[in-house]
């Protein structure tokens, strides 16, 4: 497997982040694969430099349920062998939350998990999505595939993953049932690449509330992840949170896989 640098970023609007210097950042960062979430746009609505940057093959999966809502995209130096937009379940696929891309050496799932909402009204929907997502990953793994999944999971896993766990135990994104799903993912053998390399690092967050100026005080949550199947554990060279990259209320996360044999 050739060395691969992947970045995942909830951009909180592709049109908005483009106006904040996205093209310049992409040129500097130069990932092999870039996964975007919450794109909130169709490719036809975007500037060509955003819709199809030079040197990248792009896949856009906008929401069909509500224009300007959710949506995902993958930019890659080499086109994937095959792409599926969603799971084949219209309840979730209509919101453009998932792209499954086969890059031969591995299958990559880029996902924007639902938000449970302040009143918890969408928590059941979120948990149904979680179940289908894990089942899809496990099916790929059972077929002998190396699997990477990334994106905005809209959940902090443990107390270390948010600044104020005690006051957020009844807040969506840190509910027991949401966290329990990530427990099950880890128990099944999936590896949180960031915690593999930085198991005890505190203050490592990927989302901050903009109205509260929380980013300046680093009062945040770690909601964005790269998980890998166990066979890729020895290939993880770097797993970083790029907290200095601005343009969204989330920052990008990065995974670098080495060239060593699997």
C-alpha positions in Angstrom: 0.0 0.0 0.0 1.5 3.4 -1.0 1.9 6.1 1.7 -1.4 8.0 1.9 -2.3 11.3 3.6 -5.9 11.7 4.4 -7.7 14.7 5.9 -11.3 15.0 7.1 -13.1 18.3 7.7 -16.6 19.4 8.5 -16.5 22.7 6.6 -19.9 24.0 7.8 -20.8 25.0 4.2 -18.6 24.6 1.1 -19.5 28.0 -0.3 -18.6 29.7 3.0 -15.3 27.9 3.4 -14.3 28.7 -0.2 -14.6 32.4 0.6 -12.4 31.9 3.6 -9.3 30.7 1.7 -10.1 27.0 1.1 -8.2 26.8 -2.2 -5.0 28.2 -0.7 -5.3 25.9 2.3 -5.8 22.8 0.0 -2.8 23.8 -2.1 -0.6 24.0 1.1 -2.0 20.9 2.8 -2.0 18.8 -0.4 -3.7 15.6 1.0 -4.0 12.5 -1.2 -7.6 12.3 -0.1 -9.8 14.9 1.5 -13.2 14.1 3.0 -15.6 17.0 3.6 -18.8 17.0 5.6 -21.7 19.4 6.0 -21.0 20.8 2.5 -24.5 22.2 2.2 -24.2 22.6 -1.6 -24.5 20.9 -4.9 -21.4 20.9 -7.2 -23.3 23.1 -9.7 -23.6 25.9 -7.1 -19.9 26.1 -6.5 -17.0 27.9 -8.1 -15.0 25.5 -10.4 -12.0 25.7 -8.1 -14.1 24.3 -5.2 -16.3 21.9 -7.2 -13.3 20.3 -9.0 -9.9 21.6 -7.9 -7.0 20.9 -10.3 -5.3 17.7 -9.6 -8.3 16.1 -7.8 -11.1 13.8 -8.7 -14.2 14.9 -6.8 -17.4 13.1 -5.6 -20.3 15.2 -4.3 -23.2 13.8 -2.4 -25.6 16.7 -1.6 -28.8 16.3 0.5 -31.9 15.6 -1.6 -34.2 16.1 1.4 -33.4 19.7 2.0 -31.3 21.9 -0.2 -28.4 23.6 1.7 -28.4 20.9 4.4 -25.8 18.3 5.4 -24.0 16.8 2.4 -20.6 15.1 1.9 -17.7 15.1 -0.6 -14.4 13.3 -1.3 -11.5 14.9 -3.2 -8.8 12.3 -4.2 -5.6 12.4 -6.3 -6.6 9.2 -7.9 -10.2 8.3 -8.7 -11.7 5.6 -6.6 -12.4 2.2 -8.2 -16.0 2.4 -7.2 -18.3 4.8 -5.3 -21.6 4.4 -3.5 -23.6 7.4 -2.3 -25.1 6.1 0.9 -26.1 2.6 2.1 -29.0 1.9 -0.1 -31.4 3.0 2.6 -33.4 6.0 1.6 -34.1 7.1 5.2 -30.5 8.1 5.4 -29.3 8.4 1.8 -31.7 11.2 1.0 -29.7 13.5 3.4 -26.4 12.9 1.6 -24.6 11.9 4.7 -22.4 9.1 3.5 -19.9 8.2 0.7 -18.4 4.8 0.4 -15.3 4.8 -1.9 -13.2 1.8 -2.9 -9.6 2.8 -3.3 -8.5 -0.9 -3.8 -6.0 -0.9 -0.9 -8.8 0.1 1.4 -12.5 1.1 1.4 -13.1 4.6 2.8 -16.4 5.7 4.3 -16.8 9.5 4.7 -19.7 10.3 7.0 -21.6 13.2 8.5 -23.5 11.6 11.4 -26.9 13.2 12.4 -27.1 15.7 15.2 -29.5 14.5 17.9 -30.8 18.1 18.4 -31.1 20.0 21.7 -34.5 18.4 22.5 -33.1 15.0 21.6 -35.8 14.6 19.0 -33.3 13.2 16.4 -31.4 10.9 18.7 -33.4 7.8 17.6 -32.7 8.7 14.0 -29.0 9.2 14.8 -28.8 5.8 16.6 -30.4 4.0 13.6 -27.9 5.6 11.3 -25.1 4.5 13.7 -26.3 0.9 13.6 -26.5 0.8 9.8 -23.1 2.4 9.6 -21.4 -0.1 11.8 -23.1 -3.0 10.1 -21.8 -1.7 6.7 -18.3 -1.4 8.1 -18.4 -4.9 9.6 -19.7 -6.4 6.4 -16.7 -4.9 4.5 -14.3 -6.1 7.1 -15.9 -9.6 7.0 -15.2 -9.6 3.3 -11.5 -9.2 4.0 -11.3 -5.5 3.2 -9.2 -2.9 4.9 -11.5 -0.2 6.0 -11.1 3.5 7.1 -14.1 5.5 8.2 -13.9 9.2 9.0 -16.0 12.3 9.5 -18.1 14.2 12.0 -19.5 11.5 14.3 -21.3 14.3 16.3 -20.3 12.4 19.5 -17.5 12.8 22.0 -16.4 9.4 23.2 -14.9 9.9 26.7 -14.6 12.6 29.3 -11.2 13.5 27.9 -12.8 14.3 24.6 -14.6 17.4 25.7 -13.8 20.4 27.9 -16.8 20.1 30.2 -18.0 16.5 30.5 -19.8 16.9 33.8 -22.2 19.6 32.6 -22.9 17.9 29.2 -24.0 14.4 30.3 -27.5 15.1 29.2 -26.5 16.9 26.0 -26.7 15.3 22.6 -23.2 14.4 21.5 -22.4 13.1 24.9 -25.4 11.0 25.9 -24.8 7.6 27.3 -26.4 5.8 24.4 -24.4 7.8 21.9 -21.1 7.1 23.7 -22.1 3.4 24.1 -22.2 3.1 20.3 -18.5 4.2 20.1 -17.7 1.8 22.9 -19.2 -1.0 20.7 -17.1 0.2 17.7 -13.9 0.0 19.8 -14.9 -3.4 21.4 -15.4 -4.8 17.9 -11.7 -4.0 17.2 -12.0 -0.7 15.3 -9.2 1.7 16.2 -9.5 5.4 16.9 -6.3 6.5 15.2 -5.9 9.7 17.2 -6.2 7.9 20.5 -3.9 5.1 19.3 -1.1 7.6 19.1 -2.2 10.1 21.8 -4.1 8.1 24.4 -3.9 10.6 27.2 -3.6 14.0 25.4 -6.0 16.5 27.0 -7.4 19.6 25.4 -7.5 18.0 21.9 -10.8 19.1 20.3 -12.2 19.5 16.8 -15.3 21.6 17.3 -16.0 24.8 19.3 -19.2 26.9 19.7 -18.7 30.0 17.6 -21.3 32.3 19.4 -19.6 31.5 22.7 -16.1 32.3 21.4 -15.2 28.9 22.7 -12.3 28.4 20.3 -10.3 31.2 21.8 -10.7 29.5 25.2 -10.4 26.0 23.8 -13.7 25.0 25.3 -14.4 22.3 22.8 -15.4 18.8 21.8 -13.7 16.1 19.8 -16.4 15.1 17.3 -14.2 14.3 14.2 -12.4 11.0 13.8 -10.5 8.6 11.7 -11.2 5.0 12.6 -9.4 2.1 11.0 -9.8 -1.7 10.8 -7.3 -3.6 13.0 -5.2 -4.8 10.0 -4.2 -1.1 9.4 -2.9 -0.5 12.9 0.7 -1.0 12.0 0.4 1.5 9.1 -0.6 4.5 11.2 2.3 7.0 10.9 0.5 10.1 12.1 -2.9 11.0 13.4 -3.3 14.8 14.0 -5.9 17.4 14.9 -5.1 20.5 12.8 -6.5 23.0 15.2 -4.7 26.0 13.7 -6.8 25.6 10.4 -9.6 28.2 10.5 -12.7 28.6 8.2 -15.3 26.5 10.1 -16.5 25.8 13.6 -14.7 22.4 13.1 -11.0 22.0 12.4 -9.6 19.2 10.1 -8.2 15.9 11.4 -5.5 14.1 9.6 -4.3 10.5 9.2 -1.1 9.4 7.5 -0.6 5.8 6.6 2.9 4.5 5.9 4.0 2.3 3.0 4.8 -0.7 5.2 3.2 -4.0 4.1 -0.1 -4.9 5.7 
